[in-house]
Amino acid sequence: MATLTLYPGTFKQSTFDKVGDGFQYDSIHLKPGAYTASLPYKLNSGTTITADTGAIITLIPNASESLFPSMRPIFGQVKNTIQDIDISGLTIDGNSGRQTVPSGKGFHNAFWFQRSENINIHDLTVQNSQGDGLRITDGKNITFARNKVLRCGHDAVYCDGADTVDVFNNYVELRVNSGCRLRHTKNGHVYNNYIINKNGGAASSPGMQIEVSTAGMSSKNILIENNEIRGTWGPGIWVIGLANSNISAATGLTIRNNLFYDCGNMDGSYHHIPGVGGIVADGWDKLDVSYNTFDKCLGYGVSLGPYVSATPAGKGYSAKIYRNIITNTQKSNEVGTASGAAVANLVPERYTSVEVYENCTSGNVRDYYGVTPAKEIRIDPLYAGEGDYHLKSTAGRYSGSQLVMDDVMSPCIFPEYELGMYGGTSEASRYTALPVEPEPVQTVYVVIPCESEESAKQTADGHEGAFIIYRK
């Protein structure tokens, strides 16, 4: 593989023209230092970009709209289609504090690839952008992994019309919109991400956004698991299906083994939105919410109903909400119907089949609204401690490299499973202690000459042994 090595300075398009399938080089490597992005750059298919630690690309201040109009990214593509892109190691700084364009309007997306395939953006940092970290329109086999995305002006990663998307092991600090947005996407897997609102601001919302919002488009088969979502203004996850009365247009979403902490902080004086909390879903069929932990959310733990004024066209949707732990839910700052409920169905005319069972609720303003729960557990789940959502167990609780034995047993631990975010994982607490292996018994073979075949049974430690007896 021929690599073109770059040193600090201002990028030129002619550099990238030399790299890709059928060109002189197939990869670029950036040495440490400061690089300036003064133009929008276009990549060829088959381009790999790597970087040493400390290679930082900064967008010029006051980037003009004539040079960078809306929807013209810092890194885009030469041709109508693009494939086989691998970018890692570098930092892109959008220099948002020195730009004149607004955030969230398509300006200064770090990467935008259209009609793409095999895109791998990993192990890099995008910060202070007025737009998205990665935007994909009509793509297949997309990976966004192990990245750090700080204070973007829109979504950390936004896939629209994509198939086979993996978003995992990313750290995201929200500023304007979501950490992960999947729109009209099929076969998505979002896992092991940490998404937090540390910056405040009335627009940092939601943590994730899963949507179908265009007639004729659809989404299915999405799995969201093992994520932590903290401090969002809107919902931790907003799920919305619009513009299509066919309920199969948005179907098949599983949300499991996640932590939702302090989600739903929308200021009541800003947008006047009551529909916030851990998960807010409307217009999505076959929704499965299981084995999650919700703590100190505002509005709802799980709400079937609106977030903003967007009404699905269909009805007859189904949802299953089970084996979650939902604690300390408070009323939202803009109070709505049943605000403070652990689980609420606010749209029974649309969600006509809702199964709610085996959830643990404690400390909420109210536990249920508009649903009929089964096998309820209304008691303190006995978290291990403040901020530690492992469950106490006399048989052993996960604590890093060792098991900790508690003097009490959580009511959320059962022989086959436990409730909440660690249910079914390697960090689940134990229901029974591991069996103690007996000390091995030493077997002594004794050869005894004797006149007859009488049994002789004696060993050095008093246990029975095995004997070979022969006649003299």
C-alpha positions as CSV (number, residue, x, y, z in Angstrom):
1,M,0.0,0.0,0.0
2,A,1.5,3.3,-1.1
3,T,1.2,6.0,1.5
4,L,1.5,9.8,1.1
5,T,2.8,11.4,4.3
6,L,1.7,14.9,5.1
7,Y,3.2,17.4,7.5
8,P,1.5,20.3,9.3
9,G,0.2,23.1,7.0
10,T,-2.8,24.0,4.9
11,F,-4.5,21.2,2.9
12,K,-4.8,21.3,-0.9
13,Q,-7.3,19.5,-3.0
14,S,-4.5,18.4,-5.3
15,T,-3.2,16.2,-2.4
16,F,-6.4,14.2,-2.2
17,D,-6.6,13.9,-6.0
18,K,-3.6,11.6,-5.9
19,V,-5.1,9.1,-3.4
20,G,-7.7,6.3,-4.0
21,D,-8.5,3.4,-6.3
22,G,-6.4,3.6,-9.4
23,F,-4.3,6.5,-8.2
24,Q,-0.6,6.9,-7.2
25,Y,-1.4,6.4,-3.5
26,D,-4.1,4.6,-1.6
27,S,-3.5,6.2,1.8
28,I,-2.6,9.4,3.5
29,H,-0.8,9.6,6.9
30,L,-0.8,12.8,8.9
31,K,2.2,13.6,11.1
32,P,1.5,15.4,14.4
33,G,0.7,19.1,14.3
34,A,-1.8,21.8,13.1
35,Y,-3.5,21.5,9.8
36,T,-5.8,24.1,8.2
37,A,-9.0,23.2,6.3
38,S,-9.5,26.2,4.0
39,L,-11.6,24.5,1.4
40,P,-14.2,21.7,1.1
41,Y,-12.2,18.6,0.2
42,K,-13.3,15.7,-2.1
43,L,-12.2,12.2,-1.7
44,N,-11.9,9.3,-4.2
45,S,-13.1,5.8,-3.5
46,G,-10.6,3.6,-1.8
47,T,-9.0,6.4,0.3
48,T,-7.5,5.6,3.7
49,I,-6.5,8.4,6.0
50,T,-4.6,7.8,9.2
51,A,-2.9,10.1,11.7
52,D,-0.4,10.3,14.6
53,T,-1.7,11.5,17.9
54,G,-1.8,15.3,17.9
55,A,-2.7,15.8,14.2
56,I,-5.5,18.4,14.4
57,I,-7.4,19.8,11.4
58,T,-9.1,23.1,12.1
59,L,-11.6,24.8,9.8
60,I,-10.7,28.4,9.0
61,P,-12.6,31.0,11.0
62,N,-15.5,32.9,9.3
63,A,-15.8,30.2,6.6
64,S,-18.0,32.0,4.0
65,E,-21.3,30.6,2.8
66,S,-20.1,31.0,-0.8
67,L,-17.2,28.6,0.0
68,F,-19.1,26.4,2.5
69,P,-22.8,26.6,1.7
70,S,-25.2,24.5,3.7
71,M,-24.7,20.8,3.0
72,R,-21.2,21.2,1.7
73,P,-19.0,19.2,4.1
74,I,-15.4,19.6,5.1
75,F,-14.7,16.1,3.6
76,G,-17.0,14.9,0.8
77,Q,-16.6,12.9,-2.4
78,V,-15.5,13.5,-6.0
79,K,-18.0,11.3,-7.8
80,N,-21.7,10.6,-7.5
81,T,-20.9,7.4,-5.5
82,I,-18.2,6.5,-3.1
83,Q,-17.0,3.3,-1.4
84,D,-14.2,1.9,0.7
85,I,-13.3,4.8,2.9
86,D,-11.4,4.4,6.1
87,I,-10.5,7.4,8.3
88,S,-8.9,7.2,11.7
89,G,-6.6,8.9,14.2
90,L,-7.1,12.6,13.5
91,T,-9.0,15.4,15.2
92,I,-11.3,17.7,13.2
93,D,-12.2,21.0,14.9
94,G,-15.0,23.0,13.3
95,N,-13.9,26.2,15.1
96,S,-17.6,26.9,15.9
97,G,-16.8,29.8,18.2
98,R,-15.4,31.8,15.3
99,Q,-18.1,31.0,12.6
100,T,-21.0,33.2,11.5
101,V,-23.4,30.5,10.3
102,P,-26.0,28.9,12.6
103,S,-25.7,25.4,14.0
104,G,-28.1,22.6,12.9
105,K,-28.6,24.0,9.4
106,G,-26.3,21.7,7.4
107,F,-23.1,23.9,7.7
108,H,-19.7,22.4,8.3
109,N,-20.5,18.7,8.5
110,A,-17.1,17.0,9.1
111,F,-17.9,14.1,6.7
112,W,-20.8,13.6,4.4
113,F,-21.0,10.7,2.0
114,Q,-23.8,10.0,-0.4
115,R,-24.7,6.7,-2.2
116,S,-21.8,5.2,-0.3
117,E,-20.7,1.7,0.7
118,N,-18.1,0.4,3.2
119,I,-17.5,3.6,5.1
120,N,-15.4,3.2,8.3
121,I,-14.9,6.3,10.5
122,H,-13.2,5.2,13.7
123,D,-10.8,6.2,16.5
124,L,-10.9,9.9,15.8
125,T,-12.3,13.1,17.3
126,V,-14.8,15.6,15.9
127,Q,-15.3,18.7,18.0
128,N,-16.8,22.2,17.9
129,S,-18.6,21.7,14.6
130,Q,-21.7,23.6,13.5
131,G,-23.0,20.4,11.8
132,D,-22.8,16.6,12.0
133,G,-19.8,14.5,12.8
134,L,-20.6,12.0,10.1
135,R,-23.6,12.2,7.8
136,I,-24.6,9.4,5.5
137,T,-27.3,9.6,2.8
138,D,-28.1,6.3,1.1
139,G,-25.3,4.1,2.4
140,K,-24.5,0.5,3.1
141,N,-22.1,-1.1,5.5
142,I,-21.4,2.0,7.7
143,T,-19.2,1.8,10.8
144,F,-18.8,4.7,13.3
145,A,-16.7,3.3,16.2
146,R,-14.5,4.4,19.1
147,N,-14.8,8.1,18.3
148,K,-15.0,11.1,20.5
149,V,-17.6,13.7,19.4
150,L,-17.6,16.9,21.4
151,R,-20.1,19.8,21.1
152,C,-21.3,19.3,17.5
153,G,-23.9,21.6,16.1
154,H,-26.2,18.8,15.0
155,D,-25.8,14.9,15.3
156,A,-22.7,13.0,16.1
157,V,-23.6,10.5,13.4
158,Y,-26.7,10.8,11.2
159,C,-27.6,8.0,8.8
160,D,-30.5,8.6,6.4
161,G,-31.5,5.8,4.0
162,A,-28.8,3.4,5.2
163,D,-28.6,-0.4,5.5
164,T,-26.3,-2.2,7.9
165,V,-25.0,0.4,10.3
166,D,-22.8,-0.2,13.3
167,V,-22.4,2.6,15.9
168,F,-20.4,1.5,18.9
169,N,-17.9,2.5,21.6
170,N,-18.3,6.2,21.0
171,Y,-18.1,9.0,23.6
172,V,-20.4,11.9,22.8
173,E,-20.9,15.2,24.5
174,L,-24.1,16.8,23.2
175,R,-24.5,20.5,22.2
176,V,-27.4,20.8,19.8
177,N,-29.1,17.6,18.6
178,S,-28.5,13.8,19.1
179,G,-25.6,11.5,19.6
180,C,-26.9,9.0,17.0
181,R,-29.7,9.5,14.5
182,L,-31.0,6.7,12.3
183,R,-33.6,7.9,9.8
184,H,-35.1,5.4,7.3
185,T,-32.4,2.9,8.3
186,K,-32.5,-0.9,8.2
187,N,-30.3,-3.3,10.1
188,G,-28.8,-0.9,12.6
189,H,-26.9,-1.8,15.7
190,V,-26.1,0.9,18.3
191,Y,-24.2,-0.3,21.3
192,N,-21.7,0.5,24.0
193,N,-21.9,4.3,23.5
194,Y,-21.7,6.9,26.3
195,I,-23.9,10.0,25.5
196,I,-24.0,12.9,27.9
197,N,-25.2,16.5,28.0
198,K,-22.4,18.3,29.9
199,N,-22.8,21.6,28.1
200,G,-26.4,22.6,29.0
201,G,-28.3,24.5,26.4
202,A,-31.9,24.2,25.5
203,A,-31.3,22.4,22.2
204,S,-29.1,19.4,23.4
205,S,-31.8,16.8,22.7
206,P,-32.4,13.9,22.3
207,G,-29.6,11.3,23.1
208,M,-30.7,9.2,20.1
209,Q,-33.3,9.7,17.4
210,I,-34.8,6.8,15.5
211,E,-37.2,7.9,12.8
212,V,-39.3,7.4,9.7
213,S,-40.6,10.7,8.5
214,T,-41.0,10.6,4.8
215,A,-43.8,8.9,2.8
216,G,-42.6,5.8,1.0
217,M,-39.6,5.3,3.3
218,S,-39.2,2.6,6.0
219,S,-37.1,1.3,8.8
220,K,-36.8,-2.1,10.5
221,N,-34.5,-4.3,12.5
222,I,-32.7,-1.9,14.8
223,L,-31.1,-3.0,18.1
224,I,-30.0,-0.5,20.7
225,E,-28.1,-2.0,23.6
226,N,-25.6,-1.5,26.4
227,N,-25.5,2.3,26.1
228,E,-25.5,5.0,28.8
229,I,-27.5,8.2,28.1
230,R,-27.3,11.0,30.7
231,G,-28.6,14.4,31.3
232,T,-30.4,15.0,28.0
233,W,-32.9,17.9,27.6
234,G,-35.3,15.9,25.5
235,P,-35.8,12.1,25.6
236,G,-32.9,9.8,26.1
237,I,-34.2,8.0,23.0
238,W,-36.9,9.5,20.7
239,V,-38.6,7.0,18.4
240,I,-41.0,8.4,15.8
241,G,-42.7,7.1,12.8
242,L,-44.6,9.6,10.6
243,A,-46.1,10.1,7.1
244,N,-47.1,6.5,6.4
245,S,-50.3,4.9,7.6
246,N,-48.8,1.4,7.0
247,I,-47.6,0.3,10.4
248,S,-45.0,-1.9,8.9
249,A,-43.2,1.2,7.6
250,A,-41.5,1.6,11.0
251,T,-41.2,-1.7,12.8
252,G,-38.8,-3.9,14.7
253,L,-36.9,-1.9,17.3
254,T,-35.3,-3.5,20.4
255,I,-34.0,-1.3,23.2
256,R,-32.3,-3.3,25.9
257,N,-29.6,-3.2,28.6
258,N,-29.3,0.6,28.6
259,L,-29.0,3.1,31.4
260,F,-31.1,6.3,31.2
261,Y,-30.1,8.7,33.9
262,D,-31.5,12.2,34.5
263,C,-33.0,12.5,31.0
264,G,-35.8,15.0,30.1
265,N,-34.5,18.3,31.4
266,M,-36.2,20.4,28.8
267,D,-36.7,23.9,30.2
268,G,-40.4,24.6,30.6
269,S,-39.9,28.3,29.6
270,Y,-38.2,27.3,26.3
271,H,-40.2,24.9,24.1
272,H,-43.0,24.0,26.5
273,I,-42.5,20.3,25.8
274,P,-43.9,17.9,28.4
275,G,-43.2,14.7,26.4
276,V,-39.7,14.0,27.7
277,G,-37.9,11.3,29.8
278,G,-36.0,8.1,29.2
279,I,-37.7,6.8,26.1
280,V,-40.5,8.5,24.1
281,A,-42.0,6.5,21.2
282,D,-44.9,7.0,18.8
283,G,-45.8,5.4,15.5
284,W,-43.4,2.5,15.7
285,D,-44.6,-1.1,15.7
286,K,-43.1,-4.1,17.4
287,L,-41.3,-2.0,19.9
288,D,-39.4,-4.0,22.6
289,V,-38.1,-2.2,25.7
290,S,-36.5,-4.6,28.1
291,Y,-33.8,-5.0,30.7
292,N,-33.1,-1.3,31.0
293,T,-32.5,0.9,34.1
294,F,-34.1,4.3,34.3
295,D,-33.2,6.6,37.2
296,K,-34.1,10.2,38.0
297,C,-35.7,11.0,34.6
298,L,-38.1,13.9,34.2
299,G,-41.4,13.4,32.5
300,Y,-41.6,9.6,32.0
301,G,-39.5,6.5,32.2
302,V,-41.1,5.1,29.1
303,S,-43.8,7.1,27.2
304,L,-45.9,5.9,24.3
305,G,-46.9,9.3,23.0
306,P,-45.6,12.6,21.4
307,Y,-42.4,14.4,22.0
308,V,-42.9,17.3,19.7
309,S,-46.0,18.1,17.6
310,A,-45.6,15.2,15.2
311,T,-48.6,12.9,14.8
312,P,-48.2,9.4,13.2
313,A,-50.6,8.6,10.3
314,G,-51.2,5.0,11.4
315,K,-52.7,3.1,14.3
316,G,-52.6,-0.4,15.7
317,Y,-49.0,-0.3,16.9
318,S,-47.7,-2.8,19.5
319,A,-45.2,-2.5,22.2
320,K,-43.7,-4.8,25.0
321,I,-42.2,-3.2,28.1
322,Y,-40.8,-5.7,30.5
323,R,-38.1,-6.5,33.1
324,N,-37.0,-2.9,33.4
325,I,-36.1,-1.0,36.6
326,I,-37.6,2.5,36.7
327,T,-36.9,4.6,39.8
328,N,-37.3,8.2,40.9
329,T,-39.1,9.6,37.9
330,Q,-40.2,13.2,38.5
331,K,-42.6,15.5,36.7
332,S,-41.1,17.3,33.7
333,N,-40.5,21.1,33.9
334,E,-43.5,21.5,31.5
335,V,-46.0,19.2,33.2
336,G,-48.1,17.0,30.9
337,T,-50.6,14.2,31.4
338,A,-49.5,11.7,34.0
339,S,-46.1,13.4,34.2
340,G,-43.8,11.6,36.5
341,A,-45.0,8.1,35.5
342,A,-42.7,5.2,35.1
343,V,-44.6,3.8,32.1
344,A,-47.4,5.7,30.3
345,N,-49.5,5.0,27.2
346,L,-50.7,8.5,26.2
347,V,-52.0,7.4,22.8
348,P,-54.2,4.2,23.3
349,E,-55.9,5.0,20.0
350,R,-52.5,4.3,18.3
351,Y,-50.8,1.9,20.6
352,T,-53.6,-0.7,20.9
353,S,-51.5,-3.7,22.0
354,V,-49.2,-2.9,24.9
355,E,-47.8,-5.6,27.2
356,V,-46.2,-4.3,30.4
357,Y,-44.9,-6.9,32.9
358,E,-42.3,-7.8,35.4
359,N,-41.0,-4.3,35.8
360,C,-39.6,-2.9,39.1
361,T,-40.8,0.6,40.1
362,S,-39.8,2.7,43.1
363,G,-39.9,6.4,44.0
364,N,-41.8,7.6,41.0
365,V,-44.5,10.2,41.1
366,R,-46.7,7.4,39.8
367,D,-45.9,4.0,38.4
368,Y,-48.3,3.4,35.5
369,Y,-50.8,5.3,33.4
370,G,-52.9,3.9,30.5
371,V,-51.5,0.4,30.8
372,T,-52.3,-2.7,32.7
373,P,-49.1,-4.0,34.3
374,A,-48.7,-7.7,35.2
375,K,-46.4,-9.2,37.9
376,E,-45.5,-5.9,39.3
377,I,-42.6,-5.3,41.7
378,R,-43.1,-2.1,43.6
379,I,-40.2,-2.0,45.9
380,D,-36.6,-0.6,46.2
381,P,-34.5,-2.5,43.8
382,L,-31.4,-2.2,46.1
383,Y,-28.8,-0.7,43.8
384,A,-25.3,-1.3,44.9
385,G,-24.8,2.4,45.6
386,E,-25.2,6.0,44.3
387,G,-24.4,5.8,40.6
388,D,-23.8,2.0,40.7
389,Y,-26.8,0.2,39.3
390,H,-25.5,-3.3,39.9
391,L,-28.0,-5.1,42.2
392,K,-27.1,-6.2,45.7
393,S,-26.8,-9.9,46.2
394,T,-25.9,-12.2,49.1
395,A,-24.6,-14.6,46.5
396,G,-22.3,-12.2,44.8
397,R,-22.4,-8.8,42.9
398,Y,-20.1,-7.7,40.1
399,S,-17.5,-5.2,41.3
400,G,-14.7,-4.9,38.8
401,S,-12.3,-7.8,39.1
402,Q,-14.1,-9.6,42.0
403,L,-17.5,-10.5,43.4
404,V,-18.8,-8.6,46.5
405,M,-21.1,-10.4,48.9
406,D,-23.9,-8.2,50.3
407,D,-25.9,-8.7,53.4
408,V,-29.2,-8.2,51.5
409,M,-30.7,-9.6,48.3
410,S,-32.3,-7.4,45.6
411,P,-35.9,-8.4,44.9
412,C,-35.1,-8.0,41.2
413,I,-32.8,-11.1,41.0
414,F,-34.4,-14.4,40.0
415,P,-33.0,-17.8,39.3
416,E,-33.1,-17.4,35.5
417,Y,-32.7,-13.7,35.1
418,E,-32.4,-10.3,36.8
419,L,-34.2,-7.0,35.9
420,G,-32.5,-3.9,34.7
421,M,-29.5,-2.9,32.6
422,Y,-27.3,-5.9,33.6
423,G,-29.9,-8.6,33.0
424,G,-28.4,-11.4,30.9
425,T,-24.9,-9.8,30.8
426,S,-21.7,-10.9,32.4
427,E,-22.2,-8.2,35.1
428,A,-25.5,-9.6,36.4
429,S,-25.6,-10.3,40.1
430,R,-25.8,-13.9,41.3
431,Y,-28.9,-15.6,42.5
432,T,-27.1,-18.4,44.2
433,A,-23.5,-18.7,45.3
434,L,-21.1,-20.7,43.1
435,P,-20.7,-24.2,44.4
436,V,-17.7,-24.8,46.5
437,E,-15.5,-27.5,44.9
438,P,-14.7,-30.3,47.4
439,E,-11.1,-30.9,48.2
440,P,-9.8,-33.8,46.0
441,V,-9.6,-37.1,47.7
442,Q,-6.2,-38.7,47.5
443,T,-6.5,-42.3,46.2
444,V,-3.8,-44.7,47.5
445,Y,-3.2,-47.9,45.7
446,V,-1.9,-50.6,48.1
447,V,-0.5,-53.9,47.0
448,I,-1.0,-56.5,49.8
449,P,0.3,-60.1,49.6
450,C,-2.2,-62.3,51.4
451,E,-3.2,-66.0,51.7
452,S,-6.8,-65.2,50.7
453,E,-8.8,-62.6,48.8
454,E,-10.0,-60.8,51.9
455,S,-10.8,-57.2,51.5
456,A,-8.4,-54.7,53.1
457,K,-9.4,-51.1,53.1
458,Q,-7.2,-48.5,54.7
459,T,-5.4,-45.4,53.5
460,A,-3.0,-43.0,55.1
461,D,-5.8,-40.4,55.7
462,G,-8.5,-42.8,56.7
463,H,-10.4,-42.7,53.4
464,E,-11.3,-45.7,51.4
465,G,-8.7,-46.6,48.7
466,A,-8.3,-48.9,45.8
467,F,-6.6,-52.1,46.3
468,I,-4.8,-54.8,44.3
469,I,-4.8,-58.1,46.1
470,Y,-2.9,-61.1,44.9
471,R,-2.3,-64.6,46.4
472,K,1.1,-65.6,47.7
